[in-house]
Amino acid sequence: MAARPSGPNGFPVQLAALGKDYGHFTALKALDLSVHPGVSLGFLGPNGAGKSTTIKIMTNLIRPTRGQATLFDIDVRRDPIRALSRVGAVIETPEFYGYLSPLETLAYAGRLRGMARKDIRARSEEVLKEVRMGEWAGRRIQEFSKGMKQRLAIAQALLHEPDLLILDEPTSGLDPRGMAEIRDLIKSLTGRGRTVFMSSHLLGEVQEVCDEVALLNHGELLVQGSVRDLSRGSGASTFQATFLAPPSEEDLSTLASTPGVQALKRVGDGAVDFTITGGEAAQAEVLEAMVRRGMRVTSYRPLGSPLEQLYLDRIQESDRI
């Protein structure tokens, strides 16, 4: 499905020199960030990086100290109703009236948005099916797990067919099953022309469901780009090779001199960890060097992803400043 129209500048989200101070503490410095239509962006960073502050400014829950947040070319601070009319958001932990059902909750939300009664009913059934809550439409919310409430919150955010979906730590506090369900749900939403802006401190989660990543720490943007490009250009990667027979010291010496090998260490009798730079070409060269020496390789796998290494390197570098 093609991306839906955004505005003259082409950006559903554009943040310019956005900053927020709380007294002497700076939560957000001067954030510049743009998101193209139809893109699912993972807004990534450790706890306290400034992610929730950014989202609260974007949704007009707090005001910035400086800079500007525009959604579909509309300044959120100057015209919040119009700016947020095409936005659905789930901010922090959702709370509902336990004695209502999902259908009653969505009817209430639809009336607040000024939707027609017939549209509310049709859309409610549609979005509940979309978030896999159709069979629970008439049950009381007080019976629901936290993961089910999170799915209902996303249904409520989708009710008016928004072009931009903003999710703040959507799997926070969920058990592993609930996290997997929400991740699967978000993946199903990203291919339908919507723009998704999702904050998280979990790299694996963002890597699994998003097209692009923006990495934030201490209120500053460290890097932004596609998951694929950042993974390819992330510098050093760690691989582990296991062998049918333990490698000799001569084997290790030869492999240590292979182009791209920064370091290696023996792990147990039959395994070696390699730190390799130079991307996929260098990784292939190391494997070929093992085969040329007649080393019988039983496995050769990355330890963590290249993007994970980039994340850790940039966060550590930022923490030292």
C-alpha positions as CSV (number, residue, x, y, z in Angstrom):
1,M,0.0,0.0,0.0
2,A,1.4,3.4,-0.9
3,A,2.3,5.9,1.8
4,R,-0.5,8.4,2.5
5,P,0.0,12.1,1.7
6,S,1.7,14.1,4.3
7,G,2.3,17.8,3.4
8,P,4.3,20.1,1.3
9,N,7.6,19.2,3.0
10,G,6.9,15.5,2.8
11,F,7.4,14.8,6.5
12,P,4.7,13.6,8.9
13,V,7.2,14.4,11.7
14,Q,9.7,17.2,11.7
15,L,11.5,18.3,14.8
16,A,13.7,21.4,14.6
17,A,16.2,22.3,17.3
18,L,13.8,20.9,19.9
19,G,14.8,21.3,23.5
20,K,13.4,20.9,27.0
21,D,14.8,22.1,30.3
22,Y,13.6,21.3,33.8
23,G,15.3,24.0,35.9
24,H,19.0,23.3,35.6
25,F,18.5,19.9,34.1
26,T,18.4,19.6,30.3
27,A,16.2,16.6,29.2
28,L,16.4,17.4,25.5
29,K,19.2,19.6,23.9
30,A,18.5,20.6,20.3
31,L,16.9,17.7,18.5
32,D,16.6,17.8,14.7
33,L,14.7,14.8,13.3
34,S,12.5,14.1,10.2
35,V,10.5,11.1,9.4
36,H,9.3,10.3,5.9
37,P,5.7,9.1,5.2
38,G,5.2,5.3,5.4
39,V,8.3,4.8,7.4
40,S,8.4,2.9,10.8
41,L,11.0,4.6,12.9
42,G,12.4,3.2,16.1
43,F,13.3,6.0,18.5
44,L,15.9,4.2,20.4
45,G,17.9,5.0,23.6
46,P,18.5,4.0,27.2
47,N,16.1,5.0,29.9
48,G,16.4,8.7,30.6
49,A,17.7,9.5,27.1
50,G,14.9,11.9,26.3
51,K,12.6,9.7,24.3
52,S,9.4,10.2,26.4
53,T,10.1,13.9,26.7
54,T,10.2,14.2,22.9
55,I,7.0,12.3,22.5
56,K,5.2,14.3,25.1
57,I,6.2,17.5,23.2
58,M,5.0,15.9,19.9
59,T,1.6,15.2,21.4
60,N,1.3,18.5,23.2
61,L,1.4,17.0,26.7
62,I,4.3,19.3,27.6
63,R,5.7,22.4,25.9
64,P,9.2,22.7,24.6
65,T,11.7,25.2,26.1
66,R,12.9,25.9,22.5
67,G,12.6,24.7,19.0
68,Q,9.6,23.4,17.1
69,A,7.7,20.2,16.5
70,T,5.5,20.0,13.4
71,L,3.2,17.1,12.3
72,F,2.1,17.2,8.7
73,D,3.5,20.8,8.5
74,I,1.4,22.0,11.4
75,D,3.1,23.4,14.5
76,V,1.9,21.3,17.5
77,R,2.2,24.1,20.0
78,R,0.4,26.7,17.9
79,D,-2.4,24.5,16.5
80,P,-2.5,21.3,18.5
81,I,-6.0,20.2,17.5
82,R,-5.3,20.3,13.8
83,A,-1.7,19.0,14.1
84,L,-2.9,15.9,16.1
85,S,-6.1,15.3,14.0
86,R,-4.2,12.7,11.9
87,V,-2.3,11.2,14.8
88,G,-3.1,8.2,17.0
89,A,-0.9,7.8,20.1
90,V,-0.3,5.4,23.0
91,I,1.6,7.2,25.7
92,E,2.8,5.4,28.8
93,T,0.7,2.7,30.5
94,P,-3.0,2.7,29.2
95,E,-5.8,3.0,31.8
96,F,-9.4,2.2,31.1
97,Y,-12.7,2.0,33.1
98,G,-12.8,-1.7,34.0
99,Y,-16.6,-1.9,34.0
100,L,-16.7,-1.0,30.2
101,S,-16.2,-3.3,27.3
102,P,-13.9,-2.6,24.4
103,L,-16.9,-1.6,22.2
104,E,-18.1,0.8,24.8
105,T,-14.6,2.3,25.3
106,L,-14.2,2.8,21.6
107,A,-17.7,4.3,21.3
108,Y,-16.7,6.8,24.0
109,A,-13.4,7.7,22.3
110,G,-15.1,8.1,19.0
111,R,-17.7,10.5,20.3
112,L,-14.9,12.6,21.9
113,R,-13.3,12.8,18.4
114,G,-16.6,13.8,16.9
115,M,-17.0,10.7,14.8
116,A,-20.5,9.7,13.5
117,R,-22.2,6.9,15.4
118,K,-22.3,4.5,12.4
119,D,-18.6,5.2,11.6
120,I,-17.7,4.4,15.2
121,R,-19.5,1.1,15.2
122,A,-17.9,0.0,11.8
123,R,-14.4,1.2,12.8
124,S,-14.6,-0.4,16.3
125,E,-15.3,-3.8,14.9
126,E,-12.6,-3.3,12.3
127,V,-9.8,-2.2,14.6
128,L,-10.7,-4.8,17.3
129,K,-10.2,-7.4,14.6
130,E,-7.0,-5.7,13.5
131,V,-5.5,-6.0,17.0
132,R,-6.9,-9.5,17.5
133,M,-9.5,-8.5,20.1
134,G,-12.6,-9.2,18.2
135,E,-13.8,-12.1,20.4
136,W,-13.4,-9.9,23.5
137,A,-15.4,-7.0,22.1
138,G,-18.2,-7.3,24.6
139,R,-16.2,-8.5,27.7
140,R,-15.4,-6.2,30.7
141,I,-11.9,-4.7,30.6
142,Q,-11.3,-5.6,34.2
143,E,-10.9,-9.2,33.0
144,F,-8.0,-8.3,30.7
145,S,-4.3,-8.9,31.0
146,K,-1.9,-6.0,30.6
147,G,-1.0,-7.1,27.1
148,M,-4.7,-7.1,26.1
149,K,-5.1,-3.6,27.5
150,Q,-2.1,-2.5,25.4
151,R,-3.8,-4.0,22.3
152,L,-7.0,-2.1,23.2
153,A,-5.0,1.1,23.6
154,I,-3.6,0.6,20.1
155,A,-7.1,-0.1,18.7
156,Q,-8.3,3.2,20.3
157,A,-5.4,5.0,18.7
158,L,-6.3,3.5,15.3
159,L,-10.0,4.3,15.5
160,H,-10.1,7.4,13.4
161,E,-7.7,6.0,10.8
162,P,-4.7,8.1,11.6
163,D,-1.8,8.6,9.2
164,L,0.7,8.7,12.0
165,L,0.9,6.3,14.9
166,I,3.0,7.3,17.9
167,L,3.9,4.6,20.5
168,D,5.9,5.3,23.6
169,E,7.6,2.1,24.9
170,P,4.6,-0.1,23.8
171,T,5.9,-3.3,25.4
172,S,7.0,-1.8,28.7
173,G,6.0,-3.9,31.7
174,L,4.7,-6.8,29.6
175,D,5.7,-10.5,30.1
176,P,7.6,-12.2,27.2
177,R,4.4,-13.5,25.6
178,G,2.7,-10.0,25.8
179,M,5.8,-8.4,24.3
180,A,5.8,-10.8,21.4
181,E,2.1,-10.2,20.7
182,I,2.6,-6.4,20.6
183,R,5.7,-6.7,18.4
184,D,3.7,-8.9,15.9
185,L,0.9,-6.4,16.0
186,I,3.1,-3.5,15.3
187,K,4.8,-5.4,12.4
188,S,1.3,-6.0,10.9
189,L,0.5,-2.3,11.1
190,T,3.7,-1.0,9.4
191,G,3.0,-2.2,5.9
192,R,-0.3,-0.4,5.4
193,G,0.8,3.1,4.5
194,R,1.0,4.4,8.0
195,T,3.9,6.2,9.5
196,V,4.9,4.7,12.8
197,F,7.1,6.5,15.4
198,M,7.9,4.1,18.2
199,S,10.2,4.7,21.2
200,S,12.0,1.9,22.9
201,H,15.1,1.1,24.9
202,L,15.2,-2.4,23.4
203,L,17.4,-2.7,20.4
204,G,16.1,-6.1,19.3
205,E,12.5,-4.9,19.4
206,V,13.3,-1.9,17.2
207,Q,15.4,-4.0,14.8
208,E,12.6,-6.5,14.4
209,V,9.7,-4.1,13.6
210,C,11.2,-0.8,12.2
211,D,12.6,0.4,8.9
212,E,14.8,3.1,10.4
213,V,16.5,3.9,13.7
214,A,17.2,7.2,15.5
215,L,19.5,6.7,18.5
216,L,19.2,9.2,21.3
217,N,21.3,9.7,24.5
218,H,21.5,12.5,27.0
219,G,19.0,14.5,25.0
220,E,21.1,14.4,21.8
221,L,20.6,12.5,18.5
222,L,23.6,10.3,17.9
223,V,22.7,8.7,14.6
224,Q,19.8,8.1,12.3
225,G,19.4,5.8,9.3
226,S,17.9,2.6,7.9
227,V,18.4,-0.5,10.0
228,R,20.1,-2.2,6.9
229,D,22.6,0.7,6.3
230,L,23.5,1.1,9.9
231,S,24.0,-2.6,10.3
232,R,26.3,-2.7,7.3
233,G,28.3,0.3,8.3
234,S,28.6,-0.3,12.0
235,G,32.4,-1.1,12.2
236,A,33.5,-4.1,14.2
237,S,31.4,-7.2,14.6
238,T,32.0,-10.2,16.9
239,F,31.8,-13.8,15.4
240,Q,32.3,-17.1,17.0
241,A,33.7,-20.1,15.1
242,T,33.5,-23.7,16.4
243,F,35.7,-26.5,15.0
244,L,35.6,-30.3,14.9
245,A,39.1,-30.3,16.5
246,P,40.7,-27.6,18.6
247,P,42.8,-25.1,16.5
248,S,46.5,-25.1,17.0
249,E,48.5,-22.0,18.0
250,E,49.8,-21.8,14.4
251,D,46.2,-21.8,13.2
252,L,45.3,-18.9,15.5
253,S,48.4,-17.0,14.5
254,T,47.6,-17.3,10.8
255,L,43.9,-16.3,11.4
256,A,45.0,-13.3,13.6
257,S,46.9,-11.9,10.6
258,T,43.9,-12.2,8.2
259,P,42.8,-8.8,6.9
260,G,39.9,-7.5,9.0
261,V,40.7,-9.5,12.2
262,Q,41.1,-7.0,15.0
263,A,41.4,-9.5,17.8
264,L,40.6,-13.2,18.5
265,K,40.5,-15.4,21.6
266,R,40.1,-19.0,22.3
267,V,36.8,-19.9,24.0
268,G,37.0,-23.5,25.4
269,D,38.7,-26.2,23.4
270,G,36.9,-26.0,20.1
271,A,35.8,-22.4,19.7
272,V,37.3,-19.0,18.9
273,D,35.8,-15.5,19.1
274,F,36.8,-13.0,16.4
275,T,36.4,-9.2,16.3
276,I,36.2,-8.3,12.6
277,T,36.1,-5.0,10.8
278,G,35.3,-4.5,7.2
279,G,31.8,-5.7,7.0
280,E,30.5,-8.8,5.1
281,A,33.6,-9.0,2.8
282,A,36.0,-9.3,5.7
283,Q,33.7,-11.8,7.5
284,A,33.7,-14.0,4.3
285,E,37.5,-13.7,4.1
286,V,38.0,-15.0,7.6
287,L,35.9,-18.0,6.9
288,E,37.8,-18.7,3.7
289,A,41.1,-18.4,5.6
290,M,39.9,-21.2,8.0
291,V,38.9,-23.4,5.1
292,R,42.3,-22.8,3.3
293,R,44.1,-24.0,6.4
294,G,42.0,-27.2,6.4
295,M,40.2,-26.3,9.7
296,R,36.9,-28.2,9.9
297,V,34.4,-25.5,10.8
298,T,31.2,-26.7,12.4
299,S,29.6,-23.3,12.9
300,Y,30.4,-19.6,12.2
301,R,27.9,-17.1,13.7
302,P,27.6,-13.5,14.9
303,L,27.5,-12.8,18.6
304,G,24.9,-10.1,18.7
305,S,24.2,-8.0,15.6
306,P,26.3,-5.3,14.0
307,L,23.6,-2.8,14.9
308,E,23.9,-3.9,18.5
309,Q,27.7,-3.1,18.4
310,L,27.0,0.3,16.9
311,Y,24.4,1.0,19.6
312,L,26.8,0.0,22.4
313,D,29.7,2.0,20.9
314,R,27.8,5.2,20.4
315,I,26.1,5.0,23.8
316,Q,29.5,4.4,25.5
317,E,31.1,7.2,23.5
318,S,28.2,9.6,24.4
319,D,28.5,8.6,28.1
320,R,32.2,9.5,28.2
321,I,31.6,13.1,26.9
